Every structure is written in structure tokens, then in C-alpha cells.
């Protein structure tokens, strides 16, 4: 399944970068995250609970960040397992300064699903992913607003 | 004609089915019965690195958990048919384990089996089983599976072929004839994979009785004795007389409940381990992932015609998916049940078919309503229509030109095909004529012309099919690789009061045997239908049997019962002669009594029955009792045929297909119950139309099935179908006592190409000559745009 989209945030690429690289912020803004444990730099163990429409499940696995070019781009590698099936995804995120201290975040990648998620959920998963992405950026926006206040 | 044969007698089984009072396996609750759930692989191809059951074992209500390391059924489930390579190499037959220990070969394969007090507890505990996998590369397409660098499903062999087989005339001769042909029509397409979708999902209860040292397996199968034989002799190595298989009410099978599934053997084995009964019922998602699928052929075909439109040669190459393992009948389906029908109803002098059966990382493929014959019919009926279209001929005319002349199999000999079989009897012209008349073919063509002027896209599609049923003469199928005989057993037990219990090895899973069999038994014995009871589906009741598939119940199972009835009447005549103090030769039997010819002296069937069991005044030397069992092995297959005609309108803006009329003229030989024949045709047509327009199992490139629910897999619904217009021609089968040919599969065989031909016909003026099934609006719309 292809994943892509973009979002513009009221924050400079530099500040956004700092926030994304901060496990505490990530834990706070990523939807459904219950636990994010740093295993080594840029490598996390993640436990999450996803509840979007008929897709509900507890996921457990790894989250890592690679190919980092500071304030410009990085690749997010997700490998999550659940009883409804597993998700493996690689998402490239690029940041571009825009407008007045704003950042346009573009993300593009592909997710592979297995098990029930694939056989029953595939059709609705793109909707689920887009809902989750929106939630992520909304929470990020709130976090930014809080920090700027 | 008696009182019941040929009458539309209402189905006696419907009284319980319509009230919801049928007793299916899942309805059975045994004392101390446990429930179970499977841990199934989410990957199509993966190494199993570890299976950790420690957490699951601690869960509430867990009775036992088994994995592939527990030694259950170490030989795996066997394949029932051997199709060797054309070069003489033996068919490649991988072990099909009950639980996977090392390597997963399709999504949904079981790695662990959890038994608990309740179903919820079993499912909860199954979620706690931790399995570590290492994913491996996958191939799901049967043609790609034969690429040089394709991932291997089984490591034992150098490529994925289970067999590479051919049938018909010498390939070089066929190729040479195609070279010289006036016109050659070519087709390349996929006969898409289908999920069988019986209304009742598979369900099993195994019950080991430690005191009797006997096993009972309640199972939703189409062939209880076959399951017992395969499971006892090949999988579990337990003595057959220690096992009873019960399969009473079964809610549809369509082929998918023929096979011996791993779960049947595993439950039977596990019941002994835990000393309690254990039940498992598949849910719909599991059914999509684990029931054997149908079709999945990749086809490349050429048909050559002369100037007049006569077929001169036909050459086809196919890749037909076997799936990850060889299911019970899988190798036979795209070979002996498929290639042997390549003659169709035509006089084609040269035919060659080559079939490669590759393993793929998918659930096994096996027989599905029609099994090989719908695929053959689709090809023949599409390519002859395409040929007509390309040569500017009429679809009906080209068929008439190529039909085998009528033959009744008595005065005229059966028709010897180029592909091994000899047809029994046929009159293909008559069926087509009847269909065209019913449609008003000439008029329709005018209407279609007018409609086109008004921007309406109407089309008509013909399909003049033949199928091989009444499976089958044991010696013939044995020579073709079957590892079983395909005779049938019928026992007729006349009770002392003259009531009759019939035990048949055929199996009803919705067809209506309890009614139809009682109809002809009552007539042949001259008694009332109410005095006849049909028993099936229990190996402790029925002596033996091969079960129901290949439209064989009446042609083979019915014939076995007729043989026993003949024995009953022979012995009855001896008793009657004794009672009437007449010579046996002076008696005639009619309307339930033996009469001394030309007199009013008679004795009734009931009197004779009582005398047989109370033999006080009895013929000397004659055994008491009136109870006979017979094995009937047919001398040939039966060959039902017919004409199906579809009329469609295609929406010019959306490509949506509206099936407006469907005419089915089926010749199934003599008809015992026209209502049941119509019902069988209706159901079959619905499934055939489903394939043409809606259904398709799709695996993505990583081997995930992405059509695993009714939201994703489109089943035909009532509003997809018009009122089906059925009618018959009757060409009796010359070689079985009832003259019947079988009606179970005809609907699914004839209908699919009729619908596709109709859609292509509707779009012919746009230059469309072929469309890939299923004909979804999007697919049709795209074809219209090109």
C-alpha cells in the first residue's frame, strides 16, 4: 500500500526536526502510542493501540529512523506486529521551509501488511493511515502551539 | 412411468431446513466437549523460527496446545490422484503436514492448535501463542511460478511443477494443421481463481471413546467413507474399523468439502490425546484462507478454421495452479477432468493440450462445481465465438456447422473423441435450436441493431456445452491415475413390515437425495414414497461409498440402488411363488404385488417382506430376510450437454453489465424430479454468472489474500440475476438403468461463457473481441475505451 501526503506546520524546519527527534515528543504526538522505549539512538521499541473504525488492535514492534539529513529528510522504518497481522513500512519524510517560518512536510512510502489486516483490512487501511497521519500532524500542531505560547 | 418418477415432488428434507431444524455438525454438542482455535500464519512463505506457547498454556480454560513438534499425523494428508510428467517422471508430491513445524507455504497455514473449555477461551489463548517467522520470497501466479528464478515452494525439486502433462493428438500434427488453417483465432487469458463459499463453513467434532477404543468424527464432508479411508490408512495409521465418520446435514459443498483436510485428522488425533471430544468450526475468514479454491488457469490457445468455418485444429497451453500442496483431487482437475472435454460438442479432428501444474504460495486449488469442465467449456465456447466474430460468421451458424451429428448410443455408436473419452449419447443441434427458438434469435438480432442506433448496447451470448459426469468407471479412472475406484454402493433393506430403508454411499449436501432417491425406489418397488427412507452420511450405517461430486449421485449411486432393488424383486418373486403355489416364471410384478399372470391371485410386497422375516412357510433352501447391498461400477461416464444463452445490456457510460435474460436448455438424460433439476440449474447458473461478472480471489505479490471477506469478494446476489428460463431436451444415457446423466454441475459449466460472449457481442461493433473475467464495470468500460 502506498502512503503519501503533505502537511504544513507553523514551525521552522530546525525546530520541527528537533521535535521529531525527541522521543518524548514522538510518544506524545503519535496516535495510539502507549510506550516508546529507546533501544539505541534512533531505534525504539513501540507499543501502540490502533482504533480506527473496524481496525482495532494492539501493535508491538520497532520504530527506527535512518538516512538522516538534518533538517531536510529522514526515513522512518516501522515494523509492527499484532494479532490481526503485521505491518512493515518505510516512509521517507522531507522538510522544506515555506512561507513565514513554516515547514512543509512531505511523506511518501509504502506499507506491507499481512494476515487479517491484509485479507480484510487492506481496502480500508489507506483510510486508516490517512486518519492516523492527520492525527499525528494535528497533535504536532498542538504541541507546537503549546511550545510557542 | 410410475407415480413419482418425473414428478416435481416437493423436497422432504426442506421441512427441516426451512424451519432451521437441520442438524449440522456445528449444531451437535457432546458431553464434555471442548472447543478449539488455530494459530495461522500471516505470511505466505516463511521459516518458522520458534513457537512459544508458554503464555497461552497459562490462559484460562486451556486444555491443551499442540504444535508441529508434537508428532501429529506425521505422514501428512495424501493426494488421491497421480498425474505424472509426460516424460515419465513421477508426479511430485510434497508432504502436507497437519501443523507446520519448519516452513510456511501459504497464508493461513496452521502452526498451533489450541483446545480450551470454551470457544472464546480457545481464541484468546491462541492470541497468546508467539510465533517468530522469517519471511521468504513468494510466488502466487501459476505461470510466474515456472520462471527460472521463481521462489521454490518446495525445496525438494528443481522447479515448481507438480507435473507437466499433455493429451490429444501429436503436437507437431496440430501445429502443422494450424499453419495451414484458413484462419487462426488466438486467446490469452486467465480463468480466475474462485472461492467456493459453501453456506455452511467446514465444521468438525472428533470424539475418541477410550472404553471402546473407537473414534467418531462428525464432519461436514461430501464423502464420509473416503475421508475415513484417507485419514485412517494414510494420515493417522489407525484401523479403519475403529473409526466412524458421521456427516448428516451438510450445507453445500460445491467440491470444497470433497477433500480430506488437515483439520479433520488433527482433531481426530487430538481427541485421543486429551480424552475428550473437540470441536472446530471454521469462520468465514478462515474459510477464504483455508478451503480449497477453484479454477486459476493461465491459458494460451489457438483454434484453426477452414474457409467454411469448420474447426481444423486446436492447440492450448495452460498453467494451472496447484497451490502450496496437492489437495485430494487437485491434479485430476486441470488434466483428466479438463483435457478430456476439449472435444466439446464439435468434430475438431486435431486437438492438443499441454498442462503444467505448478505449486504456488497459495491455498491449494481443487475441484469447484464443474471441476475442469467449466474451464474447458469457457475456452471452447469463447474461442469458437471469437472465431466466428473474426470471420464475420454468426455464432449459432458456426456451431451448427461444427456439431457432432446426433447419436443415441444404442442404434448409433458413442462418439469417440480425440481426447480419450467416448461420449454416450447426444443431440447438440436440438438443444441449440430449442434455445434459439426460446430466445427468438432472429428477432433479437433486429432488436439489437435498433438498440445500437439508440445508443443501447445489447448483446447475446451462446454456449453449447458438454460435460463428463457420473464419475466414473473404476478401471478407466485407475488407468488415468486415480488412487481409488469410483463405483458406488446402494443397500436396500426391506423391513419385516414392508417399509424400506435405503442406504446410499452417495451424499446429500443440499441436492435433495432424500426425495429423488425415494421417488425412484418407490416406483421401482411399486410402493408409496412415504414407505421409503433414504439414509446416508454415516459410515456405521452405510456399508461403503465414494460420496458425491462430479454429478454422480443418481447416475452411479442411483444405479447401485437399482441393482439391489432387482435382487430384492428376484428374491421376492421366489417367496411370492412359494406363497402362491405357482411357478416363478408365471408371476408378474406391478403396483406392489406379484400376480399369477392372467389370474386375480396375488400377494403383496408387504406380505412377502413379512414372510422373508417370519419364514415359517418358506421356499426350501432360501435364506430368510430381504436385504441386499450392491456395488455399481459404471461402464462409462455420462455426458450431459445443453445450450445456455445470455442476453445482456451494457451501460455505455459505466460499463455495468445488466443480465437481462438467461435461457438454459439442459439435457441431463431422463429426469427424475424436474423441480430439483431446475433448482440445480438455477444454483449452478448463479455460480457461473458469479464467475463471469463478479468473483475473483486476489493474492497480492507478497502472497496476502486481499479478497478475504464478503466486502472484498463479490458473490452474486438475487438482483444480479434475471428469472432463469429453464427447459430440457431428453437424450437418455444408454448405459445406466435410470438413463440419467447428472444435473449438479451443468449450470456452472454452461453459463459463464454465455455471459461473457454476450458482453463481447454487445461491444463487438466497438472492435472488442475479448474481455478478462470478472467483467467488472471498470474492466468493461476500459475495454470499450480501447
Interface residues (C-beta under 8 A of the other chain):
Chain A: X83 X85 X86 X112 X113 X114 X115 X116 X118 X119 X120 X122 X123
Chain B: X42 X43 X107 X127 X285 X288 X289 X700 X702 X704 X705 X706 X707 X708 X709 X711 X712
